[in-house]
Amino acid sequence: MEKNTIILIILEILITIPLLFYDVYLGGIVCMVFIVLVMSLLIMQDSAGIPEIVPKLREDAKGIVLTNNGNARAEKIHVALVPNNIEFDVPPLEVDATYEFPLQEMVQEIKVVITFTNEEQKQFSHSAKLSVFGEEPDLLKPMFPTFKWQK
């Protein structure tokens, strides 16, 4: 565990035990708040250093645009365009950086297979099917229908 997590756990114990003797409910509430803080720190540690390369077709369908939407630098990026039998390497992409690969002709539908590593050389792989006729995904659409979300 990191130093910050250990300090937070020690603070939790030092603050919660006296509050439990003073008032059980107040001690329980403070304990739950500290547990949520520790869990949030652990989740943040697990999600650090993960790049995410997202492919998109250019508006005129004559190019592939790769964007690093993750929170770490992506290195050793290799892209394969499956039905066109095209493979190419991409220079390292910083966070929120883009790279555009021009195609010689328009494509209607294509599958993009991407392999890349992060700064610690952990390898990731991702594939996506891109289509000219596909709609842009609605980023605000919930993963499951809530609050009477309409399609």
Helices and strands as residue ranges (DSSP letters): H 3-22, H 24-46, E 53-57, E 63-68, E 75-81, E 86-90, E 98-102, E 109-117, E 123-131
